[in-house]
Amino acid sequence: MATATPTHGSKALLTIGGIALNDHLVGNYDFENDYATPDTTVFGATAMTNLVSPIQENKPVTLTLLVDATLFASIIAIAFTAGQAFTFGPVGSTTGNPKLTGSGAITNLKASPSTSDVTKMTITYTPSGAATWGVY
């Protein structure tokens, strides 16, 4: 049996609205791919039942970015606009690697200028509809 080689997280790829964010990211972030299974039990039943086809939950992703004027203008141009596509490749974009794709919107934006540090921006991206796992 072959042994898998772990991939460093710095190889991850993230684009939102066509903007590559890899070189600007500070810290970690998580794309959660959860599913809800709503309870469909009727009153008086003797056993619980759940919806057979689970419903995908849309968990927001919070990202902290190092900002320059070009990135700031690009983010502002797509902020608060629905239908912004995302691609998340947790181990890079080499052919055959997994990727998560979908669409959503930047639902929160905070710019944090500092007199003692570089300017950072924190954005919250909220997926809308189904996200799909595939490969590059």
N, C-alpha and C positions, 0 to 999 in steps of 0.2 A: 504494500500500500504506500502510495506517495505521500510525502509530508508537505503540507502547505507552508509557504513562506509568508509570514505576516507582512503587511504593508503599512508603512509609516503614514500617520494621519495627514502629514503635510502634502501628500499626493492627492488628497481629495479635491474635487472640482465642484464649484458652485457658481451657477449663473442665474440671474433673475432679470427678466425683461431684456435679455440679450447682453447684460452687463456682467463681465467676468469679475468675480469678487475675490478670488484667491489671494492676490497680492495685497489686498487691503484688510483682510480679516485679522482680528485680534482675539485670541482665546478660542475656546471650544464652542460648538453649537451642535444641536441635535435636531434631526428630522425624525419625528415620531410618526410611525405608521400604525395607528391603533384602529381597532374596529369595535363598534358597540353592538351588542346583541340585545336589543330591546325585549323586555319581558312582555309576553303576550298572554299571560295566565289570566283566565277569567275568574270572576268572583265565585267562590264555592268549589273550585277545582281541588283535587287531592294531590296534584303534582304541578310543579312549575313548567311552563313552556316558554321558549324564546323564539324570536324571529329566526327563520332558517337561514336567510341570506343576511349576514351582518352588514351594518352600515358603517362606511369609513368615516372616522372622526377627523376633523381638520384642526390639528394642533398648530398654534403659531410658533414661529421660529424667531428668536431674537439674536441679532448679529451686531457685533461692535466692529466698526471699520475705521482704519486710518484714512483720513480724508485729504484729498487735494481738490483744487477748483474744478477739474474735469470730472472727477467722480461725483462730487457734490452736485454739479449741474445735471449729470446723467441720472442720479437718484431722484432729484427733485422733479425731473421731467416725467418719470413714471410713477411717482408716489401717489397713493390714493386713487389709482386707476385699476379697475378690475381687469382680469384677463392677462396679467403679466406672467408669461411662462417661466417655469424654473426647471433646471436640470441639476441634479445632485449626484455626483459620482463619488461614493465614499472611498474608493481605492484608486481613483484616477480615471482617465478616459481612454485607456488602451483598449483596442478591439477585444470584445469578449468580457470586459469588466461590467459589473452591475451598475445601473443608473436608475434613479427615481425621477420621473417627470410629471408635471402637472401644471396648473396655473393658479393664480391667486392675486393678492394685492399687498402692497406695503401699507399697513394699517396704522403705523406709528413711526414717527421720525423725531430724533432728538440730536441736535448738534451740540457738541461740548467743546468750545474753544478753551484753551488754557494758556496762561502766561508762563507756565513752567513745563509744559509738555506739548506734544503734537495735538492737533485738533482731531477729535474722534466724533463719529456719528454712530448712534445706535438706531437700528431700524427693526421693526417687527413685521415679518412677512407672514400672512395668513393664507394658506392654501384654500382653494374653493373647489368643490367637486372631487372627483376621484383622482388620486395620484397612482401612477402605474410603475411597477418595477419592470425593467427590461435590461438590455445589454447594449453597449456601444457597438 
